[in-house]
Amino acid sequence: MIVIAISSFLFYIYTIEPQWIDFKNIDLNLPNLSKEFEGWKIVQVSDIHISEWMTEKRLENIVQLINEQNPDIVVLTGDFFSQRITYTKRFGENNLPYVEKHPSFFKKIMNKTGIYTSNFKERSLDEDRIILTNALSKLNPTYKSFSVLGNHDYGTNFSLVETALKDSNIINLKNDVYTIEKNNSILNIAGVDDILFRKYNLDLVLEKLPKTGINILLAHEPDLAFESAITHRFALQLSGHSHGGQVNIPFFGAPFLPPYGEIYISGLYHLEDMIQYTNRGIGMAYPYIRFNCRPEITIFTLHSP
């Protein structure tokens, strides 16, 4: 019975929950939103993390799911690639987790349950770029798609990610602002570059913001909300990065959280006069498990009060 219970649990966290996408539909009342943008739909996806788990087929299915939401705008809030840092580099040879110290034992268990596939051939980053481009170029919003980069993108090869985004007709906002004008009404989509790699420049974004219109900020790391909220320039900040912890233990929370993703971990927050939303991500960092923390596609519908 114990073996069955453990096998069932492993099967769930490796196979079921990582593919069980949570479609979060959220109505947002944004002060000063023009009637021209009433009912506009923004679909957010974050932390794709191209990897042996996030295959081309999986990503193309996700893009299809995004398109089925009929978005006006798609926003992608960073970490398209995955850093290939082994546990040996991360913890040192003497402090490896059990599964890394005994890989053959671990793989044997995973193969028996059908969870682990050991025949993966590691792709090059350029192959990842091609996969990313092929999938994201199929995004079909009514208006446009926007993105910011994340720490994993800078930890691998950010220029390849930027090339993929450009070839997919996605506007990458590197400390920049894009203004949408509709019948003399303004909606500004701003984006800051990655915080962990010290690429962000919020002051520059503030300088570029037009004096009129409503402002939405894209920032990979959610804890930037401490800074962005006190500027009183943004109605909404959309972030990812934390994955919600990937594992969320009842009555305890997420045991592992990344820097700048430790406060606004998942979901909706109100700071000053700004709304902060942290998406749990659609992909995963290693180990590829989720528990009580389903992958997420968020659908925001904008309303004027």
C-alpha positions as CSV (number, residue, x, y, z in Angstrom):
1,M,0.0,0.0,0.0
2,I,2.8,2.4,0.9
3,V,4.5,1.7,-2.5
4,I,1.2,2.3,-4.3
5,A,0.6,5.6,-2.4
6,I,4.1,6.9,-3.1
7,S,3.9,5.9,-6.8
8,S,0.5,7.6,-7.1
9,F,1.8,10.7,-5.5
10,L,4.9,10.8,-7.7
11,F,2.7,10.2,-10.8
12,Y,0.5,13.1,-9.7
13,I,3.2,15.7,-9.1
14,Y,5.3,14.7,-12.2
15,T,2.6,14.0,-14.7
16,I,-0.9,15.2,-13.7
17,E,-0.6,18.6,-12.1
18,P,2.1,20.0,-14.3
19,Q,-0.3,19.6,-17.3
20,W,-3.5,20.6,-15.4
21,I,-3.7,24.2,-16.5
22,D,-5.7,26.6,-14.4
23,F,-7.5,29.2,-16.5
24,K,-7.9,32.2,-14.2
25,N,-10.6,34.7,-15.4
26,I,-10.2,38.0,-13.6
27,D,-12.3,41.1,-14.1
28,L,-10.3,44.2,-13.3
29,N,-11.8,47.6,-12.6
30,L,-9.1,50.1,-13.4
31,P,-9.6,53.8,-12.4
32,N,-9.2,56.2,-15.4
33,L,-9.6,53.4,-17.9
34,S,-11.2,54.9,-21.0
35,K,-14.5,53.5,-22.3
36,E,-12.6,52.8,-25.5
37,F,-10.8,49.9,-23.7
38,E,-13.8,48.6,-21.8
39,G,-14.0,44.9,-22.1
40,W,-10.5,44.5,-23.6
41,K,-9.0,41.1,-22.8
42,I,-5.4,40.7,-21.8
43,V,-4.0,37.1,-21.6
44,Q,-0.9,36.6,-19.5
45,V,1.5,33.6,-19.7
46,S,4.8,33.5,-17.9
47,D,7.8,31.3,-17.4
48,I,7.6,29.1,-20.4
49,H,11.0,27.5,-19.6
50,I,11.8,25.6,-22.8
51,S,13.3,22.4,-21.6
52,E,13.1,18.6,-21.9
53,W,9.7,18.9,-20.2
54,M,8.4,22.0,-22.2
55,T,8.6,20.4,-25.6
56,E,7.7,22.0,-28.9
57,K,4.4,20.1,-29.0
58,R,3.5,21.2,-25.4
59,L,4.3,24.8,-26.3
60,E,2.2,24.8,-29.5
61,N,-0.7,23.4,-27.5
62,I,-0.3,26.2,-25.0
63,V,-0.3,28.8,-27.8
64,Q,-3.5,27.3,-29.2
65,L,-5.1,27.6,-25.7
66,I,-4.1,31.2,-25.6
67,N,-5.6,31.9,-29.0
68,E,-8.8,30.2,-27.9
69,Q,-9.3,33.0,-25.3
70,N,-9.6,35.5,-28.1
71,P,-7.2,38.0,-26.5
72,D,-6.9,41.6,-27.5
73,I,-3.4,41.6,-26.0
74,V,-1.0,38.8,-25.0
75,V,1.7,39.5,-22.5
76,L,4.6,37.2,-21.8
77,T,6.4,38.0,-18.6
78,G,9.8,36.4,-19.0
79,D,11.9,33.2,-18.6
80,F,11.4,31.8,-22.1
81,F,14.6,29.7,-21.7
82,S,15.9,27.6,-18.8
83,Q,19.3,27.9,-17.2
84,R,21.1,24.6,-17.4
85,I,22.7,24.7,-14.0
86,T,23.2,21.2,-12.5
87,Y,22.7,20.5,-8.8
88,T,26.5,19.8,-8.6
89,K,27.2,23.4,-9.6
90,R,24.4,24.7,-7.3
91,F,25.1,22.8,-4.1
92,G,28.5,21.2,-4.5
93,E,29.4,17.6,-4.8
94,N,29.0,16.8,-1.1
95,N,25.5,18.5,-0.7
96,L,23.6,16.9,-3.6
97,P,20.0,16.0,-3.1
98,Y,19.4,12.2,-2.9
99,V,18.0,11.9,-6.4
100,E,21.2,13.5,-7.9
101,K,23.5,11.3,-5.8
102,H,21.7,8.1,-6.9
103,P,20.4,8.9,-10.4
104,S,20.2,5.2,-11.5
105,F,17.9,4.4,-8.5
106,F,15.8,7.4,-9.1
107,K,15.4,6.8,-12.8
108,K,14.5,3.1,-12.2
109,I,11.6,4.2,-10.0
110,M,10.5,6.9,-12.4
111,N,10.6,4.5,-15.4
112,K,8.5,2.0,-13.6
113,T,5.8,4.6,-13.0
114,G,6.0,6.0,-16.5
115,I,7.0,9.4,-15.1
116,Y,10.6,9.7,-16.1
117,T,12.0,9.4,-19.6
118,S,15.7,8.9,-19.8
119,N,16.1,9.1,-23.5
120,F,16.0,12.9,-23.8
121,K,18.7,14.3,-26.1
122,E,19.6,17.8,-24.9
123,R,19.0,20.4,-27.5
124,S,21.2,23.4,-28.2
125,L,19.9,26.9,-27.3
126,D,19.6,27.7,-31.0
127,E,17.2,24.7,-31.3
128,D,15.3,26.1,-28.4
129,R,15.1,29.5,-30.2
130,I,13.6,27.8,-33.3
131,I,11.0,26.0,-31.1
132,L,10.1,29.2,-29.4
133,T,9.8,31.1,-32.7
134,N,7.7,28.4,-34.4
135,A,5.2,28.4,-31.5
136,L,5.0,32.0,-30.5
137,S,4.7,33.2,-34.1
138,K,1.3,31.5,-34.1
139,L,0.0,33.8,-31.3
140,N,-3.0,35.7,-32.7
141,P,-4.2,38.6,-30.5
142,T,-6.6,41.2,-31.9
143,Y,-4.0,43.9,-31.3
144,K,-0.4,42.9,-30.3
145,S,1.8,40.7,-28.1
146,F,4.3,42.2,-25.6
147,S,7.1,40.7,-23.5
148,V,9.8,41.3,-21.0
149,L,12.8,39.1,-20.3
150,G,13.5,37.1,-17.1
151,N,16.6,36.0,-15.2
152,H,16.8,32.6,-17.0
153,D,16.9,34.4,-20.3
154,Y,19.9,36.4,-19.2
155,G,21.4,33.4,-17.6
156,T,21.4,31.5,-20.9
157,N,21.5,33.6,-24.1
158,F,19.2,36.6,-24.0
159,S,20.0,37.6,-27.6
160,L,18.6,34.3,-28.9
161,V,15.4,35.0,-26.9
162,E,15.2,38.5,-28.3
163,T,15.6,37.1,-31.8
164,A,12.8,34.6,-31.3
165,L,10.5,37.4,-30.0
166,K,11.3,39.7,-32.9
167,D,10.8,36.9,-35.4
168,S,7.4,36.1,-33.7
169,N,6.3,39.8,-34.0
170,I,6.3,40.2,-30.2
171,I,7.2,43.6,-28.9
172,N,9.9,43.2,-26.2
173,L,9.9,46.0,-23.8
174,K,13.4,46.6,-22.4
175,N,12.8,49.5,-20.0
176,D,10.5,50.9,-22.6
177,V,6.9,51.9,-23.2
178,Y,4.4,51.2,-26.0
179,T,1.4,53.4,-26.4
180,I,-1.9,52.1,-27.8
181,E,-4.2,54.9,-29.0
182,K,-7.8,54.3,-29.8
183,N,-10.1,57.3,-30.7
184,N,-7.8,59.7,-28.8
185,S,-7.8,57.4,-25.7
186,I,-4.4,56.1,-24.4
187,L,-3.3,52.7,-23.0
188,N,0.4,52.5,-22.2
189,I,2.1,49.1,-21.9
190,A,5.4,49.5,-20.1
191,G,8.1,46.9,-19.4
192,V,11.2,46.8,-17.2
193,D,14.1,44.5,-17.9
194,D,15.3,41.8,-15.5
195,I,16.0,42.8,-11.9
196,L,18.2,39.9,-10.8
197,F,20.7,40.6,-13.6
198,R,20.5,44.4,-12.8
199,K,19.1,45.2,-16.2
200,Y,16.0,47.1,-15.1
201,N,15.7,50.9,-15.1
202,L,12.4,52.0,-13.7
203,D,13.4,55.6,-13.7
204,L,13.9,55.4,-17.5
205,V,10.5,53.9,-17.9
206,L,8.9,56.7,-15.8
207,E,10.6,59.2,-18.0
208,K,9.2,57.6,-21.2
209,L,5.6,57.3,-19.8
210,P,3.3,59.8,-21.5
211,K,1.5,62.2,-19.2
212,T,-1.9,60.9,-20.3
213,G,-3.5,57.5,-20.4
214,I,-3.6,54.5,-18.1
215,N,-0.4,52.5,-17.5
216,I,0.2,48.8,-17.2
217,L,3.7,47.6,-16.2
218,L,5.2,44.2,-17.1
219,A,8.0,43.1,-14.7
220,H,9.3,39.5,-14.5
221,E,10.1,39.7,-10.8
222,P,6.9,40.5,-8.8
223,D,8.6,42.1,-5.8
224,L,9.4,45.1,-7.9
225,A,5.9,46.1,-6.9
226,F,7.4,47.7,-3.8
227,E,9.0,50.3,-6.0
228,S,6.5,50.6,-8.8
229,A,3.5,51.1,-6.5
230,I,4.9,54.1,-4.7
231,T,5.4,55.9,-8.0
232,H,1.6,56.1,-8.3
233,R,2.0,55.9,-12.1
234,F,0.8,52.3,-12.7
235,A,-2.7,50.9,-12.4
236,L,-1.5,47.3,-12.8
237,Q,1.7,45.3,-12.7
238,L,1.9,41.9,-14.2
239,S,4.7,39.5,-13.2
240,G,5.8,35.8,-13.0
241,H,9.1,34.4,-11.8
242,S,8.0,32.7,-8.6
243,H,6.1,29.8,-10.2
244,G,4.0,30.1,-7.0
245,G,6.8,28.0,-5.5
246,Q,5.8,25.0,-7.7
247,V,5.2,23.1,-4.5
248,N,2.7,24.7,-2.1
249,I,2.4,22.7,1.1
250,P,-1.0,23.1,2.9
251,F,-0.7,25.3,6.1
252,F,3.0,25.9,5.4
253,G,3.2,27.5,1.9
254,A,6.0,27.3,-0.6
255,P,9.3,26.1,0.9
256,F,11.4,27.4,-2.0
257,L,11.1,30.8,-3.6
258,P,13.5,32.8,-5.7
259,P,14.8,36.3,-4.8
260,Y,12.4,39.0,-5.7
261,G,9.6,36.5,-5.8
262,E,9.2,35.9,-2.1
263,I,6.6,38.4,-1.1
264,Y,4.0,38.6,-4.0
265,I,4.1,34.9,-4.6
266,S,0.9,34.2,-6.5
267,G,-2.3,35.9,-7.4
268,L,-3.8,39.3,-6.8
269,Y,-2.4,42.0,-4.4
270,H,-3.3,45.7,-3.8
271,L,-0.5,48.1,-3.1
272,E,-1.2,51.8,-2.8
273,D,-3.4,52.5,-5.8
274,M,-1.8,49.7,-7.9
275,I,-2.9,46.1,-8.5
276,Q,-0.1,43.5,-8.6
277,Y,-0.8,40.1,-10.2
278,T,1.7,37.3,-10.0
279,N,1.2,34.4,-12.5
280,R,2.3,31.0,-11.4
281,G,3.9,30.2,-14.7
282,I,3.1,27.7,-17.4
283,G,6.5,25.8,-17.4
284,M,8.7,24.7,-14.6
285,A,12.3,24.9,-13.3
286,Y,14.0,21.6,-12.3
287,P,12.8,19.4,-10.7
288,Y,9.8,19.3,-13.0
289,I,7.1,18.8,-10.4
290,R,4.1,20.8,-9.2
291,F,2.0,20.2,-6.1
292,N,-1.0,22.3,-5.0
293,C,0.3,24.9,-7.5
294,R,-1.1,24.4,-11.0
295,P,0.3,26.0,-14.1
296,E,-1.6,29.1,-15.1
297,I,-3.0,31.1,-18.0
298,T,-4.6,34.3,-16.8
299,I,-7.3,36.1,-18.6
300,F,-7.9,39.7,-17.5
301,T,-11.0,41.6,-18.7
302,L,-10.6,45.4,-18.3
303,H,-13.4,47.5,-17.0
304,S,-13.8,51.2,-16.3
305,P,-15.5,51.9,-13.0
